[in-house]
């Protein structure tokens, strides 16, 4: 599932939230030639390099510990 947001107070800034089942699934996609080709096009259009941040879900106030292999 992906959601895209445009900043209300910083023109030209966007946030995309993408939810993956595992960090390994994300890394496989992130490192694929297909995704890199798409990312290169996005970066060329925006004139900026995309930044990534990784988050874990908080469930009922408990933070599950996933092994992040970034």
N, C-alpha and C positions, 0 to 999 in steps of 0.2 A: 504494500500500500504506500503510495506517495501522496504528499500534500505540498503545494507550493504557496508561498506567501511573499507579498511585496511589502517592503518597509513603508510605514506611514510617515516616518520622520527622517528617512535617509534615502533620497531619490536614487534609484538605480541599484539598491541593495535588495537581494532576494534570499529567501530561506526555503530549502526543500527538505522535507522530512520524509525519510524512506525507512520503512520497517522491514527487517529481514529476520528470518527464523534463526540464523546463526551468523556469527561473525565470519566463519569460514565461507558461507554462501556469499556474503557481501564481498569479501576479499577476492573470491573467484571472479565475480562480476566486475569489481573495481579494476582488477588487473587484466581483464580481457581486452583484446585488440578492438573489438566492436565498441565497448564502452569508451575506451581511450580515444577512438576516432570521434565519437559523439562529443566527448568532453573537450577535445581540441577545438571543435567547431563552436561550442559554447564559449570557451575562453577567448577565441578570436572575435566573436561577436561582442562580448562584453569588454574586451580589452583588459581583463583581469584574470589571474589564476584562481581557480576554484579552491576554496578552503574546506576542509573536512573536520568534523568533530564527531566523536563517538559517545553514545550515552547508553546506560543500562536502565531498564524499567524499574520503577519503584512500585511494589505491590503491597498494599495494606501497610505502608510505612516501613516495610522490610526491603532492603536493597539486596537482591540476589547477586551472588558473585559468579560472574561468567569469566571464563578464561579468554581474555582478549589477545588475539595474535594478530596484531596490526602490521 
